[in-house]
Every structure is written in C-alpha cells, then in structure tokens.
C-alpha cells in the first residue's frame, strides 16, 4: 500500500511538473507576463542548462522592461556556463532595448568573434540574432559560420532572412545557388519560392525570378533552370512558354518526354485545348514507347471531342486506333472515352454500354474496373436507368473507399440522388465528401450541397429545386431545348426565389450551346443585376467577357467585363484568366 501511495505521489508530481511549462506559455500568450515569469524563473533555477527556460524568462522580462533582471541572469549564466556564447547577443539586445546602442554593439561583436573559435556555436548565435530581428547580424553570423566550417550549410536561414528584409533578388539567388549545388534541394526551394510567386506574370517577384533564371540559363545552361522556368510559366498559365522549356529539356534527353506529357495533362485540365494539342502533337512525333503513343492519341482525340469536331471524323479516328492497336487492356482508356463519345455525342447509349461491358471482361485490375464501372453508371444515368447506375456506383464506392475513384463514385451517387429529387440522401453523401483528398471532388461536393441548402430555406418542400434538378438532368442528357423550356417554367413560376439566379445562369449556358448568343447575354446580365455580390456574379461577368470576345465580336465590352472581375472579384477563380485576356486585349506584353 505504501509503495502504491509513493508511486501515485510521484506520478502526480510529474504530471504537475509537466504542466508548468504549458501554463507559463499560456500566460505569456495571454500577455500575463508577471505570472509567466514567476513560473519560468522557478523552472530556470531548477534547470539552468535548459535554454528554453532562460530564453523564455528573458522574453518575459523584456516585455516587463525589467532590464536589470536580464543583465543579472545573463551575467550569472555566462559566468557559470561560459560556453553559452549566444547569450552575448541577448546581453547586447538588452542594452539596445534601452536605446544604449553603444553598449549593445560590443556584445554583438563578441558573439561574432566567438564563431571563429567555436564554429559549432554559429547556428545558435545566428538564430538568436534572427529571433531578435537583428537580421544584418544574423546574416553575418551564418555566413561567418560557413566560412570557418565548410561543412556547415545555413543557406535556407540566409534566404529566410533576405525574405524578411524584403530583398527578393538576394533571396531568389540564394535558393538558386542551393539548387545549383544540390539538385535534391529543388523541391523544398520551390515550396519557399512559391510563397512569393503568383499567377500574375506582371508581378514584381515573377518578373524578377524569370530574369534571374534566364540569366543563369544563358550563362550556364542547366536543366534546373529550364525546369524552374517551366514551373514558373505553369503557375502563370503561360503554357506555350512552358512547352518551349520542356522541349529544350527533351532535346537534352530524348528518352524522357514525361515533362511534356504532364504539361499536356495540366493544359487539358485547365481547358486550354490549343496548348494541349501542341503538347501531345509533339509527344506523338517523339514517343519512344506504345504507352506514351497511346496517351498522346487519346488526349488528341479528347481535344477533338471537346472542341466539337465532326462526329464522323472522330468516329473514324477511334476506329483507326482500334484497328491499329486492338481492344485490349492497353487501349482501356481509349475504349472508355469512346463509350462516352457514343453516348453523349452520338446518342448511341446502348452501344456505349456494350463497349464498356466488353471492356470489363478484359484481364484488368480493381482500379481499372472501378474506372469502367463509373463510366458505365454515368451512361446509365444518361438513359434514366438510375437504379442500375446506383448499383454500379455503390460497388465502386465500397471497393475503393479511400481512392479518388471511390470518392468520385460517392459524388456520383449524390448527384444521381439529386437528379431524382432525393436531396436528403444526396446531402448525406456530400457531407462526407467535403473532406475528400481530391480538391476537385471536395469543391464539387461543396457546390452541390450549397445549391441544395440555399434553395431549401424558402421552400421546405423543395418544389422549385426539384424542377431545377429535372432541368439539370436534361442538360446532362444533352436535351438542351427541353432543359431550356423547363428552366423557363422555373423562372416564370418562382420569380424572386433563391433558385432564380441558378436558373438564369444554367439557361444562359444552354443558350450558348445552341448558338443563341443574344439570349445568353441577356441572361448573364440578369444574373448580375439580381445581385452583384451573389456567388454566381463573377461567373456571369467572366462568361459575358468570353461571349463578347469569342461570339459577339465586341472586344471593348469583353475588356470591360474582364476588368470588372479583376477589380471587383479579386478572389474569383477567373481572375488569372481574366487578367491575361484583359492585358492581351489592351496590348500589354511581358518582356
């Protein structure tokens, strides 16, 4: 019993002791410096070699302006432990806080001189300077440490200091020097550089980095500079310029064309189909294996479909591919896209279903099966076979729960339930997907959930939303006129309802599909006039700009709406593209 009691007391004491630093830290964060100092003083006296305690105590005394106390404890510590030379910096800073610069400087110099005798102390001295915002001294400390110890590398700390000082050129050059020394630093250097780079090619950091990279590329041709230039241009969505850099890299290593393949995929995802075509045409000309060749041909086919090439032309291209390569596991993705083409472009859903069911009989893995089943279910929804579609989606979701394919299937379950008017079940699925590892799926889930939630506030029976969902389904099925008529009914019956802006916007997009551009223009303007701060307002501005530029030949109006996005909707997803197009129409050029 006695031993149990002793053990309990020891454990309790340890728990209390462990809580003291946390309590002191909490007091400090709350601005209760006296209370924090009283705890840190006890901790420091018990553990004089623990730098955290003495440093925290000094911080408290600085806030309380107890400069004499700092002088005493630092002097005492240096006398007891003369190897803690970083405290010379604290002593100097203590004088500087009292505006006694002439007394501070000798201590700073003493700390720097210590580095020559004890290079291992350099990092802590440099960090103490940096922590006290003595940035020029911190630079001297880190550089002196590397001078006396060639194995020391504090370039990341030096680059960080340059960023704090706002010296972007020095910062960029430090990171570039690191990459030149060791290619393994490229990834981490890019993560730091990326904090200063924006999507705006005209921003000062972007222009500066481009200038530095071009200069290095000219003086010392190196793959790293081309790769970084390509990366920079991709951030700016200057895909043609990125392709120039990727081609230069490919010419130095003809066996590796992966950079251009990846660039092509990025351009496709961002709907820059001309750039996609340029990338994969080059890939096709220089492919060194069957897999790469098929990827290039698949993307070129998808570009043809997306840009509304004649169905007969696309059909011929598909058949040529199947004649050349066959229908096997190597051409699985081509078969899947062909099925989509048959259903959504040629309205031959039964043939599309047959293509996918045949593909599922091939020797393929579970991920390929999941991909094909999802495509099959999409086409079943297209033909109003909701129950069969939900069976396939559910199979995929259960088999590949934690994979993007499984999460996509879960979203499709929600979307199909929404089409059917089963909004509660749709939202139960969407709530899970808000935390999806795929940002795209998470965004889609959030948007659909928002649509349902917003339109249920004034309509507990969700009658207007059910009618809108029917129109949404008709649009999905390419029954454009029926969808337009259904939306017209919604707009007439539910004027002033929250669904009005969604119905106007959806109808505008459908008007564009059937080349009724004036009607589309009118709808977009109505969306803007309803509420300039509405969630769809920036979308309407952007689509109006696109309409004026590409269909109505009204360049000045296009400029006007692109400019409104830039100034009125700075957080819009369309800002990058709007800025580029506005500047191009204005005649700007980045040298």
N, C-alpha and C positions, 0 to 999 in steps of 0.2 A: 504493500500500500504506500509506504514511504517513498519507494523508488518511483512509483507511478505519479505521486504528487510532485516529486522533483522534476520528473520528465515533463509534466504538464506546465510547471512554472517556467522551465527552460524554453519550451515551445512558445509559450505565451510571450515571454520576454523577447524572443527572436522575432515574433510577429510584430510586436510594438516597435522594435528597433528598425525593422524593415519598412515600417510605415512612416518613420520620421522624415526621411528624405523626400517622400511623396508629399507629406504635409507641408514641409518647408517650401517645396517647389510650388505648391498650390497657393501658399501665402504670397510668394513672390509674384506669381501671375496675377493675383488679385490686388497687387500694389500694397500689401501689408508687409512692408519691408522690415519693420522692427521685429515682428513675430518671426519672420523668416530668418532674420539674422540671429535671433536668440537660439534657434534650433541648429542652424549651420555652425555657430560658434562651438556648441557642445560636440557636434559631430567632428568638427575640425580638430578640437583638442584631443578627442579620442583617437583620431586617425590623421595625424599630421602629414602622412605621406600620400594621402588621398587628394590629388589635385582638384577634383570636382568640388570638394567641400571648401577648400580655401578660396578657390575661384568664385564660388557662389557667395561666400561670405564677403569677399571684396566687392562683388556686384551690389550686394545689399548696402554696404557702407557707402558706395558711390552714390546710390540713389538717395541715401540719407545725408549725404555730404559730410560724412564722418571721416574726413581725410587723415586726421591724426591717427585714428584707429588703424587705417590701412597702412600708414607709414610704420606703425609699431609691429603689426603682424607680419608684414613683408620683411622688415629688417630682422625680426626674430627668426623667421623661416629660413632666410638666406644664411644667417649665422649658424643655425642648426644643420641645415642641409644645403651647403654651398653649390651642389650640383644642379639645383633648380634655377638655372640662369634665366629662364623665361620670365621670372619674377622681376628682373630688372626692367622689363617692359611695363609691368604693372606699376612699379615704383615711378617710372617716368610718366606714365599716363596719369597717375595720381596727382603729380605736380601740374600736368597740362590742364587737368580739370579745374585747377585753381588759378589758371592763367599764368603759371610760372614756367613758361616755355624754356627759359634759360636754364632752369634746374632739370627739366624733363630731358632735354637733348643728350646730356652726358650719359644718362642711364640707357637711352636708346642705342647710343654708340657702343656702350659697354656690352649690351646684349649682342650686337652685331659682331664685335671683336671676339666674343666667346665662340662663335661659329667656326672661326679659323682654328681654334684649339680643340674644340669638341664638335665636329661636324654632325654628330648624331643629335645634337640639341637643336639643329637648324629648323627642323619641321615645327617643333613646339614653339620656338621663338617666332617663326614666321606666322604661325596660326594665331598666336597671342596678339601680334601686331594687327593681323587681319580682323580678329574678333573685336578689337578696339577701334576699328575703322582707320587705322594708321596705314593706309594702303601703300603709300610710297615706301615706307619702311618695310612692309611685308614683302613687297617685290624685291627689295634689296636682300632681305633675309633668305628668301627662296633661291634667288639667283646665286648668292654667295655660297649657299649650301651646295648647289650643283657644281659650282666652280671648284670647291675644295674636295668634293666627293663625286667623281664621275658616275658612280652607280646610282646616285640619287636622281629622282625624276619628279619634279613638282610643277610640271608644265600645266597640268589641269588646274592647280591652285593659281598659277600665274594668269592663266586665261580667265579664270573666275574673277580675279582682281581687276583685270582690264575691263571686264564687263561691268563691274561695279563702278569703275571710273568713267564708263561711257566711251572707252577707247576701242571702238569696234574693229578698226583695222588691225590694231595690235592683237586683239582677242582672236580674230579670224586667223591671222598669220600664225599665232601660237598653236591653234588647233591643226592648221595645215602642216606646220612643222612636225607635229606629233604623228600625223598620218604618214608623212614622208619618211619618218624614222621607223615607224612600225605600222604596217597595214592593218594589224589587228585592232588599232585604235579607231578605225574608220567609223564603226557603228556607234560607239559611245560619243565620238566627236560630233557626228551628225545629230545626235539627240540634243547636244548642247547648242550647236549652231541653229538647229531647227526652232529654238525658242526665240530667235531673233528674225528668222526668215518668215515672210508672209506670202500670201498668194498674189501679192501685188508686185509685178515686175518693176514698177516705178518707185518702190520704196527704197530708202537710202541703204538699208542693210543688204537688200537683194542686189542692187546695182554694185555696191562695194564688193560683195562676195564674188559676183560674176567677174568683175575687173581683176580681182586677185587671182582667181582660178585661170582666167585666160592668160594672164601674165606668166604664171607658173607653167602653164601648158606650152607656151611659146618658148620659154627659156629652158625648160626641162621636160620634154614630152614624157608623160607618165599616165598609166591607166587610171590612177586615182583621180587625176584632175578631170578626165573625161567622165568618169563615173559620178563625180560630185556635180559637174555641170549638168549632166543628165538629170540627176536627182533634183537640182535647183529648178530646172526648166519644168519638171513634172509638177513640183509644188505650185508653179505659176501657170500650169496647164498650157505651157508652150510646147506642145508635143512634137511639132515639126523640128524645133531646135533640139529637143531631147533625142530625136531619131538621128540627127546628124552626129551627136556624140556617141550614140550606141553603134552606129555604122563604123565610126573610127575605131571603137573597141573591137568590133567584129573583124575588121581587116587585120588587126594585130594577132587575132586568134580565130582562124577560120573554122575551127572545130566547135566553137562556143557561140551560139546565136540566141542563148536564153534571154539575154538582156532585151533584145528586140521583141521576142515573144511576150515577155512580161509587160513591156511598154504597150504592145498591141492590145493586150487584155485590159490594161488600165484605160486606154483610149476608148475601147468598146464600152466599158462600164460607165464611162463619162459621156457616152453618146457622140463622141467626135468620130464619126464613121469615115470621114475622109482620111483622118490620121490613121485609123485602124486599117484602112485599105492600103495605105502607104507602107505601114509596118509589115503586114502579112504578105504583101506582094513581094517585098524584099526577102522575107523569110522563105517564101516558096521558091524564089530563084536560087537561094543559098542553102536550102535544107540538106542536112547530111544524113538523115535517117527517116524512116517511114513515119514514125510517131510525129515528128516535127512537121513533116509534109502534110499529114492529115489535119493537124491542128490549124495550120495556115489555111488549108482549103475550107475547113469548117467555118472559121471566122469570116473568110471572104464570102462564103455562102450566106452567113447570118447578116453581113452588111448588105448584101443584095436584097435579102428579105426585109430588113429594117428600112431600107431606102426605097421600098416599093417597086423593085424591078418586076418586069412582067412575069406572071406565074409560069408561063410556058418556058421562059428562059431558065428560071430557077429549077423547074422540074427536070429539064434536060441536064442541067449541071449535076443534080442529085443522081440521076440515072447513070451518068458518065462515071461518077465516083463509085457507085455500086458495081458497075461493070468492071471497073479497073481494080477495085480493092475487095469487092465482095461484101456480103452482110455477115460479119463476124464480130468477135469481141473487140478487134482493133478499130472497127468503124461504129462502135456502140453509140458514141455521142452524135455522130452524123445521122444514125437511124432515129435517135430521139428528136433531133431538130427537124428531121424530115417529117416525122409524125406530127409535130406541131404545125409545120407548114401545111400539111394536108388538111388538118382540122381547121386551123384559124385563118388560113389564107385561101384554101380551095374549097372549104366547107365539105370535106370528104372525111367526116369523123370516123365512120365505120372502118374505112381503110386504114386510118391512122391507128385505131385501136388494134387492128390486126397486126400492123407493123410492130407495135410495142409488145404485144403478147408473144410474137415470134422471137423478138429480141430477148425476152425474159427466159426463153428456153435455152439460151446460149450458156456456156460454162463461164459464169461471171461471179464476182464476189458480192457480199451483202450490201456494200455501199453502192455498187452499180445497180443492184436490184432495187434498192431504195430510191435511187435517182429515177429509174424507169417507171416504177410504180407511181411515183409522184407525178410524172408526166402523163401517165395513163389516167390517173384520177383527175387531172386538170381537164383532159378531153372529155371524161365522163360528166364533169360539171358543165362543160360546154354543151353537152347533149341533154342536160336536165336530169341525168341519172345520179341524183345526189346520194342516195343510199349506197350505191356501189362505190361511188367516189370516196365516201367517208370510210368505207371498209378498207380501201387501199391506203388512204392517208393514215388511218389509225394503225394499220400494220407497220407502216414505215416509222411512225412516231414511237411505237412500242419497241421496235427492233433497234432503232438508232437514236435513243432518247437524248444522249449528250452530244450528238453530232449535228452539224449545221443542217444536214439533210433531214434529220428527225425534227429539228426545230422549225424548218420550213414546212414540213408536213403538218405540224401543230398549228402553224399560222393558217395553212390552207383549210384545216378543219374549222377554225374560227371564221374564216372568210366564207366558206360554204354555208355555215350556220347563219351567218349574217345575210347571205343571199336568200336563205329560206325564211328569214324573219325571226329566227331563234336567237335573239340578241343576248339573253342571259347566258346561254351556253357559250356563245361567241366570246363574251367578255370574260368568262371563267378561264378560257384558253388564253386570251390576250394578256390577262394579268400575270400569267406565268412567263410570257414571252417578253415582258418589259425588261427583264434581266438577261435576255439572250446574249450569248457570247458574240453573236453576229450583230453588229451595229445596225445593219440594214434591216434585219428581221425585227429588232427592237424598235426601230423607228416606224416601220410599217405597222407593227402591233399598236404602238402608241397612237398613231394617226387614226387607225380604225376604231380604237377604243374611245378616242376623243370625239369622233364623229357620232358614235352611238350615245355617249354620255351627254354631249351638248344638246342633242336633239330629243333627249328624253325629259328634259327639265320642264318644258311647257306642254308636253304631250305624253302623259303617263301611259297611254295605250300604244304609243309609238306608231300611230297610223300613217303620219307623213313619212316617217323614216322607213316604214315597210314599203311604201310606194317608191321611195327613192332607191331602196335596195333592189327593187324589181328593175328599175331603170339601169342601175349599176350592173346587174346580171346581164341584161340585154346588151349593154355596151361590151361586156366581157365576151359575149357570144357574137359580136360584130353585127348585131341587129340595130344598126345605127338610127334609122328613121323611127323604129318602134321606141327606142330609148329616148329620142328627142321628143316624141309625142307624149311619152309617159312623164318626162320632166316638165313639159308644158302644162300638163294637168296638175302636177305638184305646185308649180309656180302660180297657177290660177287659184287653186283651192286653198293654198297655205301661204298666201302673201303675208309677210311680217313674221312668219315662223322662222326659228333659227336655221331651218333647212334651206331657206331661200338662197343664201349665197352659194352653198354647195351645189344646189340645183342649177343655178345660173352658170357657175364655173364648169360643171360637168357638161352642160348643154353646149357651152362655148367650144369645148374641146371636140365634141361630136360634130358641131357645125364645121370646124376646121377639117375634120376627116372627110366630110362630103363636099368640101370646097365652097361652103357658104361663108366666105370670109367676112362679109359685112355684118352678118348676123352674129358671128363670133365676136367681132369688135364691139358691137352693141352690148353683148352680154358681159364682156370683161369690164367695160365702162360702168355698167350697172353694179357689178361686184364692188368696184372701187367707190362708187357713190353711196352704196349702202353703209359702208363703214371703212374709212381709210386705215383704221388700226386693226381691222379684222385679220384673222390668221391667214386668209386667202388673198389679202390685199397685195402683198408683194408678188405672189404668184400671178395675179391678174396683171400687174404692171409689167412683169417680165414677158408674159405671153403676148401682151399687147405690143411690146417692143419687137418681139420676134415676128409677129403678124405684120406690123408696119414695114419691117425690114425685108422680109422674105416673100410676102404675098401681096401686100398693098402698095409696094413701091413708094413708101412715104418715109424717106430717110430722116428728115428733120423730126418727125413725130417719134420715130424709133429712138433717136438720140434723147429726146425729151423724157421718154419713159425709162430708158436705161439710167439716165441721170437721176431721176426720182428714186430709183432703187438704191443707188449709191448713197444719196444724202438722207433719204427718209427711212430706209430699211437697212442700216449698216450690218445687222446680224443675219440678214437673209442668206439662204444658201445660193441665191442667184447673184450675189454681189460680185464675185470673181468674174463670172462670165459677162455680166452687165458692164463692169468696168473695162474689161478688154474690148468689148464691142463698141462702147461709147468712145474710147480713145482711138480706136481704129477708124471710126466714122469721123472723128474730129481731125484725124490725120497725124496723131502722135506716133512716135517711134522710139523705141529704146535702142540706144547705140551700144 
